[in-house]
Amino acid sequence: MKKILFVLVLFIAPLSINAQNSEEKDKKEIQAVLKAQRLAWSKDNIDKYMEGYWKSDSLAFYTKNGTTYGWDNTLERYKKAYPTEEHTGKLSFRINAITKIAEGAYYVLGEYHIKREIGNADGIFMLVFKKINGAWKIIADTSV
C-alpha cells in the first residue's frame, strides 16, 4: 500500500507543480499586457493601448453610460473621450486579483488612476482576458 501511495505522489506532484507554473506564467503575461497598455496610454498613444484588446466586433466594453461593442467602436469611444494628451494624462493601475476562470481565460480586478492637469480620474475595473492565437487579449471590459 505504501508503495502505491508513493508512486501516486510521484505522478501527481509534477502535475500540480506544472499547473501552478502554467498559471503563474499566464498571470505574468497578462500583467505584461497591462503594463504595455499603461505605458502606451501615458504616452498618449491610444492606438497602441488598444493592442491589448481583442480586435473583434464581439469585444464588449461596459460603463455606467452603456455598452460599446466592437474594437473599432471602442477605439472611437476612447479617442472621443480622451482627445488630447491633457486628457489621457499618466495612467497607473492597482491590480487586486488575477483569477483563472477556465483554461485560457482569466478575470482581472483592479483600480485605475489617471493623473492629469485637467483633473484626475479614478475608478475600478474588471477585465476578462482570453488567450487568442497565442496572445492574451481583453474580450470584455467593465470600467466605472
Accessible surface in RSA format (square Angstrom, percent):
REM  Atomic radii and reference values for relative SASA: ProtOr
REM  Chains: A
REM  Algorithm: Lee & Richards
REM  Probe-radius: 1.40
REM  Slices: 20
REM RES _ NUM      All-atoms   Total-Side   Main-Chain    Non-polar    All polar
REM                ABS   REL    ABS   REL    ABS   REL    ABS   REL    ABS   REL
RES MET A   1   168.11  87.1 128.06  84.8  40.06  95.4 111.99  95.2  56.13  74.4
RES LYS A   2   178.26  87.0 171.58 105.3   6.68  15.9 115.66 104.1  62.60  66.7
RES LYS A   3   171.08  83.5 168.21 103.2   2.87   6.8 114.58 103.1  56.50  60.2
RES ILE A   4   106.81  60.8 104.92  78.2   1.89   4.6 106.75  76.9   0.06   0.2
RES LEU A   5    95.04  52.9  94.85  67.9   0.19   0.5  95.02  66.7   0.03   0.1
RES PHE A   6   127.25  63.7 121.95  75.5   5.31  13.8 126.41  76.6   0.85   2.4
RES VAL A   7    69.07  45.5  69.07  62.5   0.00   0.0  69.07  60.0   0.00   0.0
RES LEU A   8    85.42  47.6  85.42  61.1   0.00   0.0  85.42  60.0   0.00   0.0
RES VAL A   9    91.38  60.1  89.54  81.1   1.84   4.4  91.38  79.4   0.00   0.0
RES LEU A  10    98.71  55.0  88.49  63.3  10.22  25.7  90.14  63.3   8.57  23.1
RES PHE A  11   138.59  69.3 133.15  82.5   5.44  14.2 134.79  81.7   3.80  10.9
RES ILE A  12   100.89  57.4 100.87  75.2   0.01   0.0 100.87  72.6   0.01   0.0
RES ALA A  13    42.76  39.3  35.27  54.4   7.49  17.0  41.97  59.1   0.79   2.1
RES PRO A  14    63.88  46.6  60.62  55.3   3.26  11.9  63.80  52.7   0.09   0.5
RES LEU A  15   121.42  67.6 115.76  82.8   5.66  14.2 116.39  81.7   5.03  13.5
RES SER A  16    55.05  46.5  46.18  61.6   8.87  20.4  29.64  63.1  25.41  35.6
RES ILE A  17    96.53  54.9  96.53  71.9   0.00   0.0  96.53  69.5   0.00   0.0
RES ASN A  18    92.17  63.6  87.30  84.4   4.88  11.7  24.40  58.7  67.77  65.5
RES ALA A  19    61.27  56.3  50.58  78.1  10.69  24.3  59.15  83.3   2.12   5.6
RES GLN A  20   113.93  63.7 109.60  80.1   4.32  10.3  38.33  81.6  75.60  57.3
RES ASN A  21    88.69  61.2  82.60  79.8   6.09  14.7  25.07  60.3  63.62  61.5
RES SER A  22    48.32  40.8  42.26  56.4   6.06  14.0  27.56  58.7  20.76  29.1
RES GLU A  23    52.20  30.0  51.96  39.3   0.24   0.6   4.76   9.2  47.44  38.7
RES GLU A  24    91.63  52.6  91.63  69.3   0.00   0.0  38.35  74.2  53.28  43.5
RES LYS A  25   119.51  58.3 114.97  70.5   4.54  10.8  85.68  77.1  33.83  36.0
RES ASP A  26    13.02   9.1  13.02  13.0   0.00   0.0   0.00   0.0  13.02  13.0
RES LYS A  27    49.17  24.0  49.17  30.2   0.00   0.0  14.94  13.4  34.24  36.5
RES LYS A  28   140.60  68.6 134.25  82.4   6.35  15.1  79.15  71.2  61.45  65.5
RES GLU A  29    53.68  30.8  49.08  37.1   4.61  11.0  34.34  66.4  19.34  15.8
RES ILE A  30     0.00   0.0   0.00   0.0   0.00   0.0   0.00   0.0   0.00   0.0
RES GLN A  31    84.80  47.4  80.73  59.0   4.07   9.7  22.36  47.6  62.43  47.4
RES ALA A  32    59.23  54.5  48.40  74.7  10.83  24.6  54.24  76.4   5.00  13.2
RES VAL A  33    30.89  20.3  26.66  24.1   4.23  10.2  30.89  26.8   0.00   0.0
RES LEU A  34     4.64   2.6   4.59   3.3   0.05   0.1   4.64   3.3   0.00   0.0
RES LYS A  35   114.39  55.8 111.57  68.5   2.83   6.7  56.49  50.8  57.90  61.7
RES ALA A  36    54.89  50.5  46.67  72.0   8.22  18.7  51.71  72.8   3.18   8.4
RES GLN A  37     4.76   2.7   4.20   3.1   0.56   1.3   2.83   6.0   1.93   1.5
RES ARG A  38    71.39  30.0  71.39  36.4   0.00   0.0   6.85   9.4  64.54  39.1
RES LEU A  39    73.80  41.1  73.38  52.5   0.42   1.1  73.59  51.7   0.21   0.6
RES ALA A  40     6.10   5.6   1.04   1.6   5.06  11.5   5.49   7.7   0.61   1.6
RES TRP A  41     6.06   2.4   6.06   2.9   0.00   0.0   6.06   3.2   0.00   0.0
RES SER A  42    15.35  13.0  14.55  19.4   0.80   1.8  12.72  27.1   2.63   3.7
RES LYS A  43   154.90  75.6 130.33  80.0  24.57  58.5  84.92  76.4  69.97  74.5
RES ASP A  44    54.23  38.0  35.90  35.7  18.33  43.4   4.21   9.9  50.02  49.9
RES ASN A  45    64.12  44.2  59.82  57.8   4.30  10.3  12.17  29.3  51.95  50.2
RES ILE A  46    10.73   6.1   7.73   5.8   3.00   7.2   7.73   5.6   3.00   8.1
RES ASP A  47    73.38  51.4  68.47  68.1   4.91  11.6  29.33  69.0  44.05  43.9
RES LYS A  48   103.85  50.7  97.56  59.9   6.29  15.0  56.16  50.5  47.69  50.8
RES TYR A  49    17.72   8.3  17.72  10.1   0.00   0.0   0.00   0.0  17.72  21.8
RES MET A  50     0.00   0.0   0.00   0.0   0.00   0.0   0.00   0.0   0.00   0.0
RES GLU A  51    94.31  54.1  86.28  65.3   8.03  19.1  42.28  81.8  52.03  42.5
RES GLY A  52     6.01   7.4   0.00   N/A   6.01   7.4   4.37  12.0   1.64   3.7
RES TYR A  53     3.75   1.8   0.83   0.5   2.93   7.6   0.00   0.0   3.75   4.6
RES TRP A  54    72.43  29.1  72.13  34.9   0.30   0.7  60.97  32.5  11.46  18.6
RES LYS A  55   150.92  73.6 122.31  75.0  28.61  68.1  74.04  66.6  76.88  81.9
RES SER A  56    24.23  20.5  14.57  19.4   9.66  22.3  14.42  30.7   9.81  13.7
RES ASP A  57   124.75  87.4 110.05 109.5  14.71  34.8  36.03  84.8  88.72  88.5
RES SER A  58    71.64  60.5  52.78  70.4  18.86  43.4  21.89  46.6  49.74  69.7
RES LEU A  59     0.00   0.0   0.00   0.0   0.00   0.0   0.00   0.0   0.00   0.0
RES ALA A  60     8.37   7.7   8.37  12.9   0.00   0.0   8.37  11.8   0.00   0.0
RES PHE A  61     3.76   1.9   3.54   2.2   0.22   0.6   3.54   2.1   0.22   0.6
RES TYR A  62    86.62  40.4  86.57  49.3   0.05   0.1  56.47  42.4  30.15  37.2
RES THR A  63    27.13  19.3  11.08  11.2  16.05  38.3   9.95  13.4  17.18  26.0
RES LYS A  64   175.35  85.5 134.38  82.5  40.97  97.5  88.30  79.5  87.06  92.7
RES ASN A  65   135.14  93.2  95.66  92.4  39.48  95.1  34.19  82.3 100.95  97.6
RES GLY A  66    38.76  47.8   0.00   N/A  38.76  47.8  35.88  98.5   2.89   6.5
RES THR A  67    59.96  42.6  27.50  27.9  32.46  77.4   9.10  12.2  50.87  76.9
RES THR A  68    28.40  20.2  24.39  24.7   4.01   9.6  12.00  16.1  16.40  24.8
RES TYR A  69   122.31  57.1 116.75  66.4   5.56  14.5  86.49  65.0  35.82  44.2
RES GLY A  70     3.34   4.1   0.00   N/A   3.34   4.1   3.34   9.2   0.00   0.0
RES TRP A  71    28.25  11.3  28.00  13.6   0.24   0.6  26.85  14.3   1.39   2.3
RES ASP A  72    94.84  66.4  90.14  89.7   4.70  11.1  32.08  75.5  62.76  62.6
RES ASN A  73    81.46  56.2  77.70  75.1   3.76   9.1  10.27  24.7  71.19  68.8
RES THR A  74     0.00   0.0   0.00   0.0   0.00   0.0   0.00   0.0   0.00   0.0
RES LEU A  75    27.35  15.2  27.35  19.6   0.00   0.0  27.35  19.2   0.00   0.0
RES GLU A  76   122.46  70.3 116.14  87.9   6.31  15.0  41.16  79.6  81.30  66.4
RES ARG A  77    71.99  30.2  65.23  33.3   6.75  16.1  32.67  44.6  39.32  23.8
RES TYR A  78    14.09   6.6  14.09   8.0   0.00   0.0   7.62   5.7   6.47   8.0
RES LYS A  79    91.02  44.4  84.60  51.9   6.42  15.3  53.43  48.1  37.59  40.0
RES LYS A  80   172.50  84.2 149.93  92.0  22.57  53.7 101.37  91.2  71.12  75.8
RES ALA A  81    51.23  47.1  27.88  43.0  23.36  53.1  38.02  53.5  13.21  35.0
RES TYR A  82    41.98  19.6  39.23  22.3   2.74   7.1   6.24   4.7  35.74  44.1
RES PRO A  83    81.47  59.4  48.39  44.1  33.08 120.2  52.70  43.5  28.77 178.8
RES THR A  84    55.32  39.3  51.71  52.4   3.61   8.6  54.27  72.9   1.05   1.6
RES GLU A  85   100.96  58.0  95.96  72.6   4.99  11.9  24.89  48.1  76.07  62.1
RES GLU A  86    97.70  56.1  90.86  68.7   6.83  16.3  41.90  81.1  55.79  45.6
RES HIS A  87    55.50  30.3  55.50  38.6   0.00   0.0  32.57  33.6  22.93  26.7
RES THR A  88     0.18   0.1   0.18   0.2   0.00   0.0   0.00   0.0   0.18   0.3
RES GLY A  89     9.98  12.3   0.00   N/A   9.98  12.3   8.89  24.4   1.09   2.5
RES LYS A  90   118.59  57.9 115.98  71.2   2.62   6.2  90.00  81.0  28.59  30.5
RES LEU A  91    12.92   7.2   6.14   4.4   6.78  17.0   6.43   4.5   6.49  17.5
RES SER A  92    51.78  43.8  51.78  69.1   0.00   0.0  38.02  81.0  13.76  19.3
RES PHE A  93    48.40  24.2  19.79  12.3  28.61  74.5  20.05  12.2  28.36  81.2
RES ARG A  94   147.01  61.7 142.97  72.9   4.04   9.6  39.86  54.5 107.15  64.9
RES ILE A  95    57.75  32.9  29.17  21.7  28.58  68.9  29.17  21.0  28.58  77.6
RES ASN A  96    78.19  53.9  42.70  41.3  35.49  85.4  25.61  61.6  52.57  50.8
RES ALA A  97    33.94  31.2  25.01  38.6   8.93  20.3  33.86  47.7   0.08   0.2
RES ILE A  98    20.27  11.5   7.83   5.8  12.43  30.0   7.83   5.6  12.43  33.7
RES THR A  99    50.30  35.8  47.92  48.6   2.38   5.7  39.33  52.8  10.97  16.6
RES LYS A 100    69.26  33.8  49.07  30.1  20.20  48.1  26.45  23.8  42.81  45.6
RES ILE A 101    94.52  53.8  61.73  46.0  32.79  79.0  66.70  48.0  27.82  75.5
RES ALA A 102    54.71  50.3  44.65  68.9  10.05  22.9  54.71  77.0   0.00   0.0
RES GLU A 103   142.72  81.9 115.54  87.4  27.17  64.7  67.81 131.2  74.90  61.2
RES GLY A 104    19.22  23.7   0.00   N/A  19.22  23.7  17.65  48.4   1.57   3.5
RES ALA A 105    17.93  16.5  17.93  27.7   0.00   0.0  17.93  25.3   0.00   0.0
RES TYR A 106     0.00   0.0   0.00   0.0   0.00   0.0   0.00   0.0   0.00   0.0
RES TYR A 107    66.20  30.9  66.20  37.7   0.00   0.0  32.28  24.3  33.92  41.8
RES VAL A 108     0.00   0.0   0.00   0.0   0.00   0.0   0.00   0.0   0.00   0.0
RES LEU A 109    66.71  37.2  66.71  47.7   0.00   0.0  66.71  46.9   0.00   0.0
RES GLY A 110     2.99   3.7   0.00   N/A   2.99   3.7   0.00   0.0   2.99   6.7
RES GLU A 111    43.78  25.1  43.78  33.1   0.00   0.0   8.08  15.6  35.69  29.1
RES TYR A 112    39.05  18.2  39.05  22.2   0.00   0.0  15.72  11.8  23.34  28.8
RES HIS A 113    63.21  34.5  62.82  43.7   0.39   1.0  49.53  51.0  13.68  15.9
RES ILE A 114     5.77   3.3   5.51   4.1   0.26   0.6   5.51   4.0   0.26   0.7
RES LYS A 115   147.25  71.8 144.35  88.6   2.90   6.9  87.52  78.8  59.73  63.6
RES ARG A 116    59.05  24.8  38.28  19.5  20.76  49.4  11.22  15.3  47.83  29.0
RES GLU A 117   175.22 100.6 135.73 102.7  39.48  94.0  57.67 111.5 117.55  96.0
RES ILE A 118    93.66  53.3  54.37  40.5  39.30  94.7  63.83  46.0  29.83  80.9
RES GLY A 119    33.69  41.5   0.00   N/A  33.69  41.5  33.44  91.8   0.25   0.6
RES ASN A 120    97.23  67.0  64.84  62.7  32.39  78.0  12.58  30.3  84.65  81.8
RES ALA A 121    21.71  20.0  16.22  25.0   5.49  12.5  21.71  30.6   0.00   0.0
RES ASP A 122    92.43  64.7  63.00  62.7  29.43  69.6  24.55  57.8  67.89  67.7
RES GLY A 123    15.76  19.4   0.00   N/A  15.76  19.4  13.29  36.5   2.47   5.5
RES ILE A 124   102.81  58.5 102.74  76.5   0.06   0.2 102.74  74.0   0.06   0.2
RES PHE A 125    12.98   6.5   5.50   3.4   7.48  19.5   9.07   5.5   3.91  11.2
RES MET A 126    80.73  41.8  78.58  52.0   2.16   5.1  58.63  49.8  22.10  29.3
RES LEU A 127     8.77   4.9   8.77   6.3   0.00   0.0   8.77   6.2   0.00   0.0
RES VAL A 128    29.47  19.4  29.47  26.7   0.00   0.0  29.47  25.6   0.00   0.0
RES PHE A 129     0.00   0.0   0.00   0.0   0.00   0.0   0.00   0.0   0.00   0.0
RES LYS A 130    99.63  48.6  99.63  61.1   0.00   0.0  42.52  38.3  57.11  60.8
RES LYS A 131    72.47  35.4  54.05  33.2  18.42  43.8  31.35  28.2  41.12  43.8
RES ILE A 132    36.73  20.9  31.19  23.2   5.55  13.4  34.17  24.6   2.57   7.0
RES ASN A 133   155.02 106.9 107.84 104.2  47.18 113.6  42.17 101.5 112.85 109.1
RES GLY A 134    63.76  78.6   0.00   N/A  63.76  78.6  31.54  86.6  32.22  72.2
RES ALA A 135    41.67  38.3  36.94  57.0   4.73  10.8  41.67  58.7   0.00   0.0
RES TRP A 136     9.91   4.0   4.54   2.2   5.37  12.6   4.54   2.4   5.37   8.7
RES LYS A 137    54.90  26.8  54.90  33.7   0.00   0.0  24.39  22.0  30.51  32.5
RES ILE A 138     1.00   0.6   1.00   0.7   0.00   0.0   1.00   0.7   0.00   0.0
RES ILE A 139    39.20  22.3  35.87  26.7   3.33   8.0  35.87  25.8   3.33   9.0
RES ALA A 140    21.79  20.0  21.53  33.2   0.26   0.6  21.70  30.6   0.09   0.2
RES ASP A 141     3.32   2.3   3.30   3.3   0.02   0.0   0.00   0.0   3.32   3.3
RES THR A 142    52.80  37.6  52.26  53.0   0.54   1.3  39.47  53.0  13.33  20.2
RES SER A 143    21.34  18.0  18.67  24.9   2.67   6.1  11.80  25.1   9.54  13.4
RES VAL A 144    78.28  51.5  54.53  49.4  23.75  57.2  77.41  67.3   0.86   2.3
END  Absolute sums over single chains surface
CHAIN  1 A     9202.9       7904.1       1298.8       5471.8       3731.2
END  Absolute sums over all chains
TOTAL          9202.9       7904.1       1298.8       5471.8       3731.2
